[in-house]
Amino acid sequence: MDIPKVELHSHLNGSIRNSTLKDLLTNLSVPIPRTLQNPELEESTRTLSECFEIFPLIHLAVSTSSALRRVVRETLSDFESDNVIYLELRTTPRTLDSGSVGKREYVDLVLSEMKKWVEDKGTRLIPRLIISIDRSRGVEEARENMDIAKELFKMGHDYVVGVDLGGNPTKGTFKEFKGLLEEVRTAGMKVTVHAGEVDNLEEVNDIVAFRPDRLGHFLCVDDGVWEKMEREGGDIPIEVCPTSNVMTLGLEGLGQHPILERLVKEGYPVSINTDDAGVFNTKQSLELYRVAETLGLNEYTVSGLVWGAVDLVFEGNRRTRARVARDVMKGIKGILDKLERQEQGGT
């Protein structure tokens, strides 16, 4: 459905175009893996092992300021082409250019490209940034990232809207980073946490008790977790990434997704997202199509999913939130009016 949409769970580097990754690796004289030989490969032809083969190559390729600028610009362009009008990109600060560009400069570079995009294009797309912690890199590096986030938020930077805890779920523990997340939340920032990507109910329960503003994925959970959430404050919105979830869990198809059907049928606060659009060769309109096809949803229900996600954005400016809500509603109304005319035998 070509209606205005919001994207709330998208990793910047994972959104790199296949063609761009190939170009950057070629410039570094790095051998190109089979899965990148044809940049137009369909998602169904890429195996899970091939997907995970790509992540370290992205880290290697996006190691310069020029490469990062290119990825930011192209990512914004790709989401706008898919009629996404509000985009929360998340990224973990790192050094670039052999260490001459620090982590704060990395974030400043991303923000400057976002601002330049908006000023140059006069676009409807509203880009925002979530600063991430990679739990596999330890608490000290995480503190550096959170200090950057708090400083920018305190300065009133419009584009920085929240923080994220992600990375390899088998490395580190949520408890190690809980104190840092409490600090940024006390400072007024929104928090999202990757949860339930692997079977670790103890940690999932710890995350639910912390009550972040949103949960990422939330796949490996049991009824006890849902009951705990209900007892201790009610629903926590969930960022679902259908294609990514199917691939990382090794499912045969979206029909085996552990929580998707339950969330949709119960009207749970949920957003549909791409996660790593470049790695998984997807886009948000395709994610919505797959959800609709799998669950047998009509246009009205899909429109409701899109509309519901608007309420989950981290954007703090009321005027901006109102603008996003207005544009999404206008697009939905246009689609539904067209459907009504068709049902009545109109053109």
C-alpha positions in Angstrom: 0.0 0.0 0.0 1.5 3.3 -1.1 0.4 5.3 2.0 2.6 7.5 4.2 4.4 5.3 6.8 6.6 5.6 9.8 9.7 3.4 10.4 10.8 2.9 14.0 13.4 0.1 13.9 16.0 0.6 11.2 19.8 0.2 11.7 21.7 2.7 9.6 24.6 0.6 8.4 22.3 -2.4 7.9 20.2 -0.3 5.5 23.2 0.0 3.1 22.4 -0.7 -0.6 23.9 -3.9 -1.9 25.3 -1.9 -4.8 27.0 0.6 -2.5 28.4 -2.1 -0.3 29.9 -3.8 -3.4 31.4 -0.5 -4.5 33.0 0.3 -1.2 34.4 -3.2 -0.8 35.8 -3.1 -4.4 37.5 0.2 -3.5 39.1 -1.6 -0.5 40.2 -4.5 -2.7 38.1 -6.9 -0.6 36.8 -10.0 -2.3 33.0 -9.8 -3.1 30.9 -12.6 -1.7 28.5 -14.5 -4.0 25.5 -12.9 -2.4 26.7 -9.4 -3.5 27.7 -10.4 -7.1 24.2 -9.5 -8.2 22.9 -6.4 -6.2 19.4 -7.2 -7.4 19.2 -10.6 -5.7 15.8 -11.3 -4.2 15.5 -11.8 -0.5 14.3 -15.4 -1.0 17.6 -16.3 -2.7 19.8 -15.1 0.3 20.4 -17.6 3.1 20.7 -16.8 6.8 24.4 -17.6 6.7 24.8 -15.2 3.8 22.9 -12.5 5.6 25.3 -12.7 8.6 28.3 -12.9 6.3 27.4 -9.4 5.2 27.4 -7.6 8.6 31.2 -7.7 9.2 31.7 -6.6 5.6 29.5 -3.5 6.2 31.6 -2.6 9.3 34.7 -2.9 7.1 33.3 -0.9 4.2 31.7 1.9 6.2 34.9 3.0 7.9 35.4 6.4 6.4 33.6 9.7 6.6 32.8 9.7 2.9 31.3 6.2 3.1 29.2 7.1 6.1 27.9 10.2 4.4 27.0 8.2 1.3 25.1 5.6 3.3 23.1 8.2 5.2 22.1 10.0 2.1 21.1 6.9 0.2 19.2 5.4 3.2 17.1 8.6 3.5 16.5 8.5 -0.3 15.4 4.8 -0.2 13.0 5.3 2.7 11.5 8.4 1.1 11.0 6.5 -2.2 9.0 4.0 -0.2 6.8 6.8 1.1 8.1 6.7 4.6 7.5 10.2 6.1 9.0 9.7 9.6 12.2 7.6 10.1 14.0 6.7 13.2 17.5 5.5 12.3 19.7 3.9 14.9 23.4 3.6 14.9 26.3 2.8 17.2 29.0 5.5 17.3 32.4 4.4 16.2 35.7 5.9 15.0 36.3 6.5 11.3 39.2 7.4 9.0 41.7 5.2 10.9 40.8 6.9 14.2 41.1 10.5 13.1 37.3 10.9 13.4 36.0 10.2 16.9 32.6 8.8 18.0 31.1 12.3 18.7 32.2 13.4 15.3 30.6 10.3 13.8 27.3 11.3 15.3 27.7 14.9 14.2 28.4 13.7 10.7 25.2 11.6 10.6 23.2 14.5 12.0 24.6 17.0 9.6 23.7 14.7 6.6 20.2 14.4 8.0 19.8 18.2 8.3 21.4 18.8 4.9 19.0 16.3 3.3 16.0 18.1 4.8 17.2 21.5 3.8 18.3 20.5 0.3 15.3 18.3 -0.7 12.4 20.1 1.0 11.2 16.6 1.7 8.3 15.3 3.6 10.6 12.8 5.2 11.4 13.6 8.8 14.6 11.8 9.8 15.5 11.2 13.5 18.4 9.5 15.3 18.5 6.9 18.0 22.0 6.4 19.5 22.8 2.7 20.2 24.7 0.7 22.6 26.3 -2.5 21.3 26.2 -4.8 24.3 29.1 -6.9 22.9 31.5 -4.0 23.3 31.2 -3.5 27.0 30.0 -1.0 29.6 32.7 1.6 29.2 32.1 2.0 25.5 28.4 2.1 26.2 28.9 4.9 28.6 30.7 6.9 26.0 27.8 6.5 23.6 25.2 7.5 26.3 27.3 10.5 27.3 27.1 11.7 23.7 23.3 11.1 23.6 22.7 13.0 26.8 24.9 15.9 25.8 23.1 16.3 22.4 19.7 15.9 24.1 20.6 18.5 26.7 21.6 20.8 24.0 18.1 20.5 22.5 19.1 18.8 19.3 15.9 18.2 17.4 17.1 15.1 15.6 18.2 13.0 18.6 15.1 11.3 20.0 16.3 8.3 22.0 18.7 5.5 22.8 18.8 1.8 22.1 20.4 -1.3 23.6 21.2 -3.9 21.0 24.0 -6.0 19.5 24.8 -9.6 19.9 22.2 -10.9 22.4 24.6 -13.7 23.6 27.2 -11.2 24.7 26.9 -9.2 28.0 23.8 -8.9 30.1 21.0 -6.4 30.3 21.8 -5.8 34.0 25.3 -4.5 33.0 23.7 -1.7 31.1 20.6 -1.0 33.1 22.2 1.8 35.2 23.2 3.6 32.0 19.7 3.3 30.6 18.2 4.6 33.8 20.5 7.6 33.6 19.4 8.6 30.1 15.8 8.0 31.0 16.1 10.2 34.0 17.6 12.9 31.6 14.3 12.7 29.7 15.3 10.5 26.8 13.2 7.7 25.3 14.6 4.1 25.5 14.2 1.1 23.3 15.7 -2.3 24.1 16.3 -5.3 21.9 14.7 -8.2 23.8 13.9 -11.9 23.4 16.1 -12.4 20.3 17.4 -15.6 21.9 15.9 -17.9 24.6 16.8 -16.1 27.9 13.6 -15.6 29.9 15.4 -14.3 32.9 16.8 -11.4 30.9 13.5 -10.8 29.2 11.8 -10.5 32.6 14.5 -8.0 33.7 13.9 -5.9 30.6 10.1 -5.9 31.1 10.6 -4.9 34.7 12.7 -2.0 33.5 9.8 -1.0 31.2 11.5 0.7 28.3 9.4 2.9 26.0 9.6 0.2 23.3 10.8 -3.3 22.9 12.6 -4.6 19.8 11.7 -8.0 18.4 10.5 -9.7 21.6 10.4 -13.1 20.1 11.4 -15.7 22.6 8.9 -15.1 25.4 6.3 -17.2 27.3 2.9 -16.5 28.8 4.6 -15.7 32.1 6.3 -12.7 30.5 3.1 -11.4 29.1 1.4 -11.8 32.5 4.3 -9.9 34.2 4.0 -7.1 31.7 0.3 -6.8 32.3 0.7 -6.8 36.1 3.5 -4.3 36.2 2.1 -1.5 34.1 0.5 -2.9 30.9 1.5 -3.1 27.3 5.0 -2.0 26.2 4.9 -1.2 22.4 6.8 -3.7 20.3 8.9 -3.1 17.1 8.3 -6.1 14.9 10.7 -6.8 11.9 9.0 -9.6 10.0 11.6 -10.6 7.4 14.5 -10.2 9.8 12.6 -12.3 12.4 12.0 -15.1 9.9 15.6 -15.2 8.9 17.2 -15.0 12.3 14.9 -17.5 13.8 15.3 -19.9 10.9 11.6 -20.1 10.2 10.1 -21.5 7.1 7.9 -18.5 6.6 6.1 -15.6 8.3 3.2 -17.9 9.3 5.5 -19.4 11.9 6.3 -16.0 13.6 5.9 -16.6 17.3 4.0 -13.4 18.2 2.9 -11.5 15.1 -0.6 -12.9 14.7 -1.3 -12.5 18.4 -0.2 -8.9 18.3 -2.3 -8.0 15.3 -5.4 -9.9 16.4 -5.3 -8.4 19.9 -4.8 -4.8 18.7 -1.5 -4.6 20.6 0.6 -1.4 20.1 3.0 -2.5 17.4 5.0 -1.1 14.5 6.1 -3.0 11.4 9.8 -2.3 10.5 12.7 -3.3 8.2 15.5 -3.8 10.8 18.3 -4.0 8.2 16.8 -3.2 4.8 19.9 -3.7 2.8 21.0 -7.0 4.4 17.5 -8.5 4.1 16.7 -6.9 0.8 13.4 -5.4 2.0 11.5 -2.2 2.5 8.6 -1.2 4.7 5.9 -1.5 2.1 7.1 -5.0 1.4 7.0 -5.8 5.1 3.4 -4.6 5.4 2.5 -6.6 2.3 4.0 -9.8 3.7 2.2 -9.3 7.0 -1.1 -8.7 5.2 -0.6 -11.7 2.9 0.3 -14.0 5.7 -2.5 -13.0 8.1 -5.1 -12.4 5.5 -5.5 -8.7 6.4 -7.5 -6.3 4.3 -6.5 -2.7 3.5 -8.5 -1.4 6.4 -6.6 -3.5 8.9 -3.2 -2.7 7.3 -4.1 1.0 7.5 -4.8 0.6 11.2 -1.4 -0.9 11.7 0.3 2.1 10.0 -1.9 4.6 12.0 -1.2 2.8 15.3 2.6 3.1 14.7 2.3 6.9 14.6 1.4 7.0 18.3 4.7 5.1 19.1 7.2 7.6 17.6 9.9 9.0 19.9 9.5 12.5 18.5 9.0 15.0 21.3 7.9 18.1 19.3 4.1 18.2 19.3 3.9 20.1 16.0 6.1 17.5 14.3 4.0 14.7 15.7 0.8 16.4 14.6 2.3 16.8 11.1 3.1 13.2 10.9 -0.3 12.2 12.1 -2.0 14.5 9.6 0.0 13.2 6.6 -0.5 9.6 7.5 -4.3 10.1 8.1 -4.6 12.0 4.8 -2.9 9.2 2.9 -5.1 6.5 4.6 -8.2 8.5 3.9 -7.3 8.6 0.2 -6.8 4.9 0.1 -10.0 4.1 1.9 -12.0 6.5 -0.2 -10.7 4.9 -3.3 -11.6 1.4 -2.0 -15.1 2.6 -1.1 -15.7 3.9 -4.6 -14.5 0.6 -6.0 -16.9 -1.3 -3.8 -19.7 0.9 -4.9 -18.8 0.3 -8.5 -17.1 3.6 -9.1 -13.9 4.2 -10.9 
